[in-house]
Each structure stands twice: as C-alpha cells, then as structure tokens.
Amino acid sequence: MTPTRWGRLRGLNMLEGLLLELAEARHVSEDHEIWLEQVLASLGQEDTDYEAIAAKQGMSLTTLRRRFLKATGTPVHQHALLARIAKARTMLVETDLPIKAISDSLGYQNVYYFSRQFKRFIGVPPARFRNSR
C-alpha cells in the first residue's frame, strides 16, 4: 500500500474512534443529567440536607460532592448558597418584606450572617441593593 493510503486509513480509524467516544459520552451525560436535575431540584429547597440528597441518589456524600463538582464546575454547597442569594435578590426586588423576614424565610439563623453573605456574593448589602432597584 502507498503511504497516502495508510494515512487515509489511519485517519478514518481515528475518526471512527472519536465518533464512538462521542456517542458513549452522550449516553453517559444523559444519565448524569437525570441525577443532576434531581439534585438541583433538591438544592432549591430551604433546608438542604446534603446527606439525604446523596442517599436519595444512591451515593455517598463524598461521591455527590465529587460528581456535582465535575458536572457543574461548582461545589454543591456554593451552588446552594448562590441559589439562596438569587432568591433573596428576587424577594428584595419584588416584595417589601423586611430583610430579617427574608433572611428567616431562606433558612438563615442570623440576619447579620445573611447580610454578610449577600454582600460577599453581590457586592452590596441587602438594604443598599433594595434601595438601588
């Protein structure tokens, strides 16, 4: 065989291998999407029990944390915090509830801790955020 024919056959073989890998990755990612959607729905609730979420998915807490980080690029706890802060932003804009009531409704034990976390993620305290809108 000529060198160009070998090169063409090698290229076709590599392309076939890539297509097989992509097909397998698509199948695996569909399985990941199901558990990930369930975990994300569970994280949206006010009382987040990570061990219960992991047990519901049939995995350990360590495995949940590792798989969640790999799938989203964000640690599970940080994602839950960001979801809480997003709810807080919505409540600050759409309601006239006091900041303490918003803090309590999101499951924070201390309004000062809530304010510090809000400022850490958003850049301004909740009261200033509300007044700027």
N, C-alpha and C positions, 0 to 999 in steps of 0.2 A: 504494500500500500504506500501511497505517496504521503509525504509529511502533511500536506494540507488536508488530506482525507482524515488522517489520525487526529489532527487538530479539530476538525469539524465534529468527528465522533466524540472526542473528549468534551467539547463544548456542549454537544447535545446531552451527554451523560450528566454534566454538571447542571445544566438547565433542568433536566428531569429530576435530579436530586433536590434542587431548590423548590420546584413545584410541589414535590412530595412533602418537604418540610413545611411549606406554607399551608398546605392542606391539613397537616397534622396540627399545626399551631392554631388554625382557625377552629378546629374541633375542640382543642383544649381550652381556648379562650371562651367558647360558648359555655362550657361547663363552669368556668370561672365567673362569667357574668351572672349566672344564676345565684351562686352563693354570695357574690359581691352585692347584688341588688338586695338580697335578704339582709345582709349585714348593714348596708347603708340605710335601709328602712328602720332597722332596729336602733341605729345610732341617732336617728331623728327624734327619738323619744326622750322625755325629760330625764328619767332615771336610767342611766346607762350602766348596765351590769355586763362588763366585758366577758366575764367567765360564763355567764348564762348565754350570751350571744355565741361564744365559741362552742359551748356544749350543744346548743341548738343546731349548729352546723356540723357537729360530729368531729370536732378537732379541739386540741388543747389551746389554751390562751396564747402560748408562745407561737404555735402554728398560725393562729388567727392573725397575730401581730405581724409575723413574717410575711404571710401571704397577702395581707392587706397592704403592707408597705410596698411589696413587689408589684401589686396590681395598680395601685393608685399613686405611688411615689410619696405618699404622706402617711405618717404614723396614725394608727387608728384613734389614739387619744387626741391628737391635734385636729384630726378631721371632726371629731365630736365637738371640740371646742369651737372650731370655725362654724359649725352648724348652729351652735348656741348663739354665737355672736351675730350670725346672719339673722336669726330670729329676733334677737334684741334690736338690731337695726330696723327691721320691719316694724316691730312694736313701737319703737321710738318715733318713727315717722308717721305711722298710721293711727296711733292712739294717743290719748292724753293721760295714760296711766302714769303714776309716779314711778320713778326709777327703782325704788325699793320693791314695788309690786311687780315690775318687770323682772327684776333680779330673782324674786321669790318664785315667780311662775316658771323661770328657766332652771330652777333647782339649785340656785346659789344659796349657801347658808349665810353669806355675809355680803351686804351691798357694797362695802368698800373693796372687797376682793373682786366682785363683778366689775366695778368701775376700773380697777387696775388692769384686769384682763381686757376689758373693752378698749381702754386706751392703748394697751400693748399691741392689739391687732389692728385697730382702726386709726390710731394716731391722735385722737382727741377723746376727752372724757364724754360719757353719755349725755350729760346736760348740754355741753357745747355742741355735740353732734345734733341733738334735737333742735337747738336754737338756730343752727345754721341751715336747717332744712326749711 
